[in-house]
Amino acid sequence: MHRKKLKIFLWILVGVSILTGCWDKVEIEDRAFIALIGVDKFQAASGDKQAVFSSEGDGFNQENRYTVSYAYPNTGMIAQKIEGEPKFIFVSTGEDLFNIRESTNTRLGKELFLRHMKAIVIGEELAKDEQLFRELMDRIDRSPEIGRKLHLMVTPGLAKDVLDTSTKDEGVLGLYIRDLMQRAGRRARIPDADFGYILRSLHESQTAIIPRVISSKNEFKAAGSGVIRDFRLVGWLGEIETEVLMFMMDRIKASTVDVEMDNLILPLYVTESKAKMKAFEKDGEIIVRFDLKMEADLKRHLFQRLGETDESAYYERLQKEASKMLEHQIVALYKKIQKKFGADLLQVGEYLRKHEPDLWEKVKNDWDNVYRTTKVEADVDLKIRRLGVTM
């Protein structure tokens, strides 16, 4: 009996030792750990009108539609073992992102590895092309290597130029972007919108807001946002507009609001903000109302200005001025998004579908036109809780 058990154990041991293995194993030094990808609409070189190349003769043509730039860090330099460029960039063109990746693998000498990728930057011209943008989103959405916390960004220019940026304090640009976007909740001029949020927004209303990135040779800035409607870029929002939009969406943790009063610019540091949106019908019109309750600290005033600034009436007046300013900005921004872009970024239609189903049944078949006629109201209640710190 013991000998039989011993034989079974030995056969199991032999089987495990023979069958164990990794058939698709790739050594770590043979992988290119991609941190950042830039995707542009293909543009033929100056004077070259052919956007189609043929490698095997007539009938075997392939159209160049995308230009994809891959950036991965020089790990040897990061470990301070070798000198050289902090990152490597490879650029490929082709008809489809999958084919481009495969062809890049044949040129690179390493296997592209995307599971550590932090961001994808899309060029402006590609974002304006509905067909190419939808194909790109579908490709990213279906990829098992790309997570929903990826940062998807758009740039007013070429995505490749963003990858060429040399930052002084961060060698790996993909990690630099990740750190910037993680601070978006504390610096609301960058929209708090990762890839997962953008996907949900596009599924629900075919609109989305995408963080904007601007770069030069030695400087990188993430601020403002691009507006997507019907799966293409239709315009831009500036930094302050993006900040106000984040307040309206209740996607903000802290920010600074500058208020002008008595010929002074007074910075109020918002420490808490709660926003609620309601949509309802009144006198035959759909009203969209935003109610915001905020708390803030006054971070600076005028040195040695005593007297009225010590009185509660002064701060009550400042609270009213700040609330009034924000109400005006909310109404103005809603009208801009509504009239200029026609994009339901604030998901008013989705709110009606969930909370006012009878009203939604009346307007859903003509929602694009009805949305442009909706009215907006705003009520902001901002309270100043602290008066800053004196050292």
ZATI-371950 format. One line per 8 residues: number of its first residue (from 1); their letters; for each residue x, y, z of C-alpha. Coordinates in nm, 3 decimals. Layout:
# ZATI-371950
NUM	a	X Y Z  ...
END
This chain:
# ZATI-371950
1	mhrkklki	0.000 0.000 0.000  0.281 0.238 0.090  0.472 0.146 -0.227  0.161 0.221 -0.437  0.126 0.566 -0.277  0.497 0.630 -0.332  0.467 0.544 -0.703  0.168 0.779 -0.741
9	flwilvgv	0.361 1.057 -0.570  0.665 1.000 -0.792  0.451 1.010 -1.108  0.289 1.334 -0.992  0.633 1.481 -0.918  0.765 1.380 -1.261  0.456 1.518 -1.434  0.483 1.851 -1.253
17	siltgcwd	0.853 1.885 -1.338  0.795 1.805 -1.706  0.479 2.005 -1.766  0.569 2.315 -1.566  0.681 2.600 -1.788  0.588 2.928 -1.948  0.537 2.884 -2.318  0.515 3.257 -2.390
25	kveiedra	0.787 3.369 -2.151  0.969 3.688 -2.247  1.279 3.790 -2.055  1.250 4.127 -1.882  1.545 4.272 -2.075  1.366 4.181 -2.399  1.061 4.390 -2.316  1.003 4.758 -2.390
33	fialigvd	0.793 4.883 -2.100  0.577 5.145 -2.268  0.485 5.433 -2.037  0.322 5.665 -2.289  0.168 5.642 -2.637  0.087 5.926 -2.875  -0.166 5.869 -3.155  -0.202 6.109 -3.449
41	kfqaasgd	-0.393 6.114 -3.773  -0.151 6.023 -4.050  -0.026 6.319 -4.248  0.178 6.268 -4.564  0.511 6.444 -4.584  0.524 6.779 -4.761  0.490 6.726 -5.134  0.395 6.361 -5.095
49	kqavfsse	0.028 6.322 -5.184  0.034 5.944 -5.160  -0.112 5.815 -4.834  -0.102 5.458 -4.963  0.203 5.241 -4.992  0.245 4.908 -5.166  0.504 4.659 -5.053  0.412 4.356 -5.264
57	gdgfnqen	0.269 4.492 -5.585  -0.072 4.576 -5.723  -0.363 4.456 -5.512  -0.163 4.451 -5.188  -0.189 4.815 -5.086  -0.227 4.935 -4.731  -0.347 5.283 -4.636  -0.167 5.483 -4.370
65	rytvsyay	-0.430 5.626 -4.138  -0.261 5.646 -3.797  0.079 5.758 -3.675  0.163 5.600 -3.339  0.455 5.710 -3.122  0.575 5.477 -2.845  0.787 5.609 -2.557  0.962 5.386 -2.307
73	pntgmiaq	1.222 5.478 -2.044  1.593 5.410 -2.060  1.598 5.187 -1.753  1.976 5.175 -1.751  1.996 5.551 -1.715  1.728 5.555 -1.446  1.935 5.302 -1.251  2.239 5.527 -1.314
81	kiegepkf	2.427 5.243 -1.478  2.462 5.396 -1.824  2.440 5.737 -1.987  2.221 5.850 -2.274  1.871 5.972 -2.347  1.618 5.933 -2.063  1.365 5.776 -2.300  1.340 5.608 -2.639
89	ifvstged	1.073 5.701 -2.893  0.969 5.489 -3.191  0.720 5.608 -3.451  0.520 5.382 -3.684  0.242 5.440 -3.934  -0.026 5.208 -4.061  -0.391 5.132 -4.114  -0.482 4.992 -3.773
97	lfnirest	-0.334 5.018 -3.424  -0.292 4.642 -3.392  -0.100 4.614 -3.718  0.114 4.913 -3.622  0.208 4.748 -3.295  0.301 4.423 -3.468  0.514 4.600 -3.727  0.687 4.802 -3.455
105	ntrlgkel	0.784 4.479 -3.278  0.970 4.370 -3.591  1.171 4.695 -3.594  1.233 4.740 -3.226  1.419 4.427 -3.128  1.209 4.421 -2.811  0.855 4.314 -2.730  0.622 4.610 -2.664
113	flrhmkai	0.470 4.569 -2.317  0.166 4.786 -2.243  0.051 4.672 -1.899  0.248 4.949 -1.726  0.128 5.221 -1.960  0.014 5.538 -1.782  -0.130 5.762 -2.055  -0.237 5.791 -2.417
121	vigeelak	-0.221 6.131 -2.586  -0.440 6.194 -2.892  -0.358 6.458 -3.151  -0.617 6.725 -3.233  -0.673 6.623 -3.596  -0.736 6.261 -3.503  -0.978 6.367 -3.226  -1.175 6.568 -3.484
129	deqlfrel	-1.212 6.263 -3.711  -1.516 6.068 -3.587  -1.429 5.743 -3.767  -1.067 5.728 -3.651  -1.155 5.839 -3.298  -1.424 5.573 -3.260  -1.192 5.302 -3.391  -0.923 5.413 -3.148
137	mdridrsp	-1.162 5.411 -2.850  -1.288 5.066 -2.945  -0.933 4.934 -2.977  -0.837 5.067 -2.633  -1.165 4.949 -2.478  -1.115 4.591 -2.601  -0.749 4.563 -2.505  -0.694 4.333 -2.204
145	eigrklhl	-0.363 4.509 -2.137  -0.505 4.857 -2.080  -0.679 4.940 -1.753  -0.963 5.185 -1.692  -0.742 5.407 -1.477  -0.536 5.499 -1.781  -0.518 5.873 -1.851  -0.653 5.963 -2.194
153	mvtpglak	-0.555 6.315 -2.302  -0.588 6.536 -2.609  -0.345 6.799 -2.733  -0.399 7.098 -2.966  -0.134 6.982 -3.209  0.055 6.657 -3.263  0.071 6.390 -2.995  0.424 6.307 -3.105
161	dvldtstk	0.536 6.655 -2.999  0.416 6.580 -2.645  0.630 6.267 -2.633  0.931 6.470 -2.748  0.902 6.700 -2.445  1.204 6.689 -2.212  1.096 6.743 -1.851  1.368 6.841 -1.604
169	degvlgly	1.233 6.677 -1.291  1.096 6.351 -1.432  1.268 6.131 -1.687  0.967 5.909 -1.751  0.700 6.132 -1.905  0.426 5.873 -1.855  0.489 5.875 -1.479  0.500 6.255 -1.485
177	irdlmqra	0.153 6.264 -1.644  0.022 6.009 -1.394  0.140 6.222 -1.102  -0.012 6.536 -1.254  -0.349 6.371 -1.303  -0.350 6.224 -0.953  -0.335 6.581 -0.828  -0.631 6.682 -1.046
185	grraripd	-0.870 6.668 -0.751  -0.659 6.930 -0.574  -0.596 7.141 -0.884  -0.932 7.151 -1.052  -0.812 7.321 -1.369  -0.735 6.969 -1.487  -1.056 6.768 -1.532  -1.087 6.467 -1.307
193	adfgyilr	-1.163 6.226 -1.591  -0.973 5.901 -1.643  -1.036 5.658 -1.928  -1.306 5.469 -1.737  -1.502 5.789 -1.673  -1.468 5.896 -2.037  -1.595 5.559 -2.156  -1.902 5.573 -1.931
201	slhesqta	-1.981 5.925 -2.042  -1.953 5.833 -2.411  -2.174 5.526 -2.362  -2.442 5.728 -2.183  -2.458 6.047 -2.389  -2.197 6.029 -2.669  -2.026 6.325 -2.502  -1.724 6.351 -2.276
209	iiprviss	-1.466 6.588 -2.141  -1.099 6.494 -2.194  -0.799 6.651 -2.018  -0.594 6.882 -2.239  -0.216 6.870 -2.249  0.003 7.143 -2.396  0.376 7.104 -2.451  0.680 7.277 -2.588
217	knefkaag	1.033 7.144 -2.620  1.118 7.173 -2.250  0.784 7.234 -2.082  0.474 7.030 -2.022  0.139 7.156 -1.894  -0.188 6.977 -1.825  -0.472 7.229 -1.798  -0.809 7.287 -1.959
225	sgvirdfr	-1.007 7.026 -2.148  -1.137 6.911 -2.483  -1.511 6.868 -2.546  -1.622 6.552 -2.726  -1.966 6.535 -2.888  -2.087 6.258 -3.118  -1.745 6.093 -3.085  -1.532 6.382 -3.209
233	lvgwlgei	-1.361 6.689 -3.070  -1.582 6.997 -3.112  -1.397 7.256 -2.902  -1.196 7.350 -2.595  -1.262 7.474 -2.243  -1.006 7.695 -2.071  -0.855 7.639 -1.729  -1.106 7.845 -1.529
241	etevlmfm	-1.398 7.705 -1.731  -1.277 7.353 -1.655  -1.255 7.440 -1.285  -1.614 7.567 -1.281  -1.730 7.257 -1.468  -1.567 7.035 -1.204  -1.760 7.227 -0.935  -2.083 7.170 -1.129
249	mdrikast	-2.008 6.799 -1.171  -1.921 6.763 -0.801  -1.584 6.619 -0.900  -1.360 6.849 -0.702  -1.183 6.815 -0.367  -1.015 7.154 -0.334  -0.931 7.458 -0.541  -0.864 7.831 -0.526
257	vdvemdnl	-1.120 8.087 -0.642  -1.013 8.447 -0.698  -1.277 8.708 -0.607  -1.252 9.078 -0.689  -1.384 9.317 -0.424  -1.287 9.674 -0.332  -1.019 9.675 -0.604  -0.851 9.371 -0.448
265	ilplyvte	-0.811 9.019 -0.584  -0.883 8.793 -0.287  -0.797 8.423 -0.312  -1.044 8.189 -0.145  -0.918 7.835 -0.096  -1.218 7.605 -0.127  -1.182 7.322 0.122  -1.522 7.161 0.071
273	skakmkaf	-1.775 7.168 -0.211  -2.100 6.978 -0.259  -2.300 7.017 -0.578  -2.642 6.887 -0.675  -2.807 6.910 -1.014  -3.180 6.890 -1.071  -3.379 6.904 -1.394  -3.755 6.958 -1.401
281	ekdgeiiv	-4.033 7.104 -1.612  -4.182 7.444 -1.528  -4.429 7.639 -1.742  -4.355 7.416 -2.042  -3.975 7.460 -2.016  -3.706 7.231 -1.879  -3.510 7.398 -1.601  -3.164 7.274 -1.501
289	rfdlkmea	-3.067 7.392 -1.154  -2.733 7.370 -0.976  -2.716 7.404 -0.598  -2.367 7.434 -0.449  -2.264 7.456 -0.084  -1.899 7.550 -0.032  -1.657 7.627 0.248  -1.339 7.826 0.196
297	dlkrhlfq	-1.043 7.994 0.366  -0.933 8.349 0.288  -0.564 8.300 0.210  -0.453 8.660 0.159  -0.561 9.020 0.216  -0.385 9.358 0.226  -0.098 9.394 0.473  -0.178 9.610 0.775
305	rlgetdes	-0.530 9.686 0.661  -0.717 9.691 0.988  -1.064 9.795 1.088  -1.337 9.675 0.855  -1.160 9.347 0.780  -1.204 9.251 1.144  -1.579 9.284 1.125  -1.813 8.998 1.034
313	ayyerlqk	-2.006 9.227 0.798  -1.700 9.249 0.572  -1.678 8.872 0.534  -2.051 8.841 0.479  -2.014 9.084 0.190  -1.718 8.887 0.055  -1.918 8.563 0.079  -2.201 8.720 -0.122
321	easkmleh	-1.960 8.853 -0.387  -1.795 8.511 -0.423  -2.131 8.330 -0.443  -2.262 8.580 -0.699  -1.947 8.544 -0.913  -1.968 8.165 -0.914  -2.338 8.172 -0.999  -2.262 8.392 -1.299
329	qivalykk	-1.979 8.163 -1.412  -2.198 7.852 -1.382  -2.478 8.004 -1.590  -2.234 8.138 -1.852  -2.049 7.806 -1.883  -2.371 7.603 -1.913  -2.490 7.830 -2.194  -2.156 7.803 -2.374
337	iqkkfgad	-2.156 7.423 -2.361  -2.521 7.419 -2.461  -2.521 7.679 -2.742  -2.170 7.657 -2.883  -2.100 7.285 -2.853  -2.447 7.131 -2.815  -2.286 6.876 -2.584  -2.475 6.741 -2.284
345	llqvgeyl	-2.157 6.715 -2.075  -2.351 6.740 -1.749  -2.569 6.439 -1.835  -2.899 6.626 -1.809  -3.064 6.372 -2.038  -2.938 6.087 -1.822  -3.075 6.261 -1.512  -3.420 6.292 -1.675
353	rkhepdlw	-3.411 5.927 -1.780  -3.341 5.814 -1.424  -3.538 6.066 -1.215  -3.807 6.210 -1.445  -3.905 5.916 -1.670  -4.239 6.066 -1.776  -4.074 6.389 -1.888  -3.796 6.193 -2.059
361	ekvkndwd	-4.047 5.996 -2.262  -4.179 6.326 -2.401  -3.841 6.465 -2.509  -3.604 6.174 -2.568  -3.666 6.145 -2.944  -3.573 6.510 -2.996  -3.334 6.555 -2.706  -3.053 6.720 -2.907
369	nvyrttkv	-3.284 7.007 -2.998  -3.467 7.019 -2.666  -3.137 7.032 -2.475  -3.041 7.353 -2.658  -3.358 7.520 -2.526  -3.321 7.422 -2.159  -3.290 7.702 -1.904  -3.029 7.713 -1.630
377	eadvdlki	-3.038 7.838 -1.271  -2.763 7.843 -1.009  -2.757 7.897 -0.634  -2.420 7.905 -0.457  -2.386 7.929 -0.080  -2.019 7.992 0.001  -1.908 8.033 0.362  -1.566 8.161 0.474
385	rrlgvtm	-1.458 7.950 0.771  -1.099 8.059 0.834  -0.893 8.368 0.768  -0.559 8.212 0.677  -0.240 8.160 0.877  0.001 8.423 1.008  0.356 8.311 1.079
END
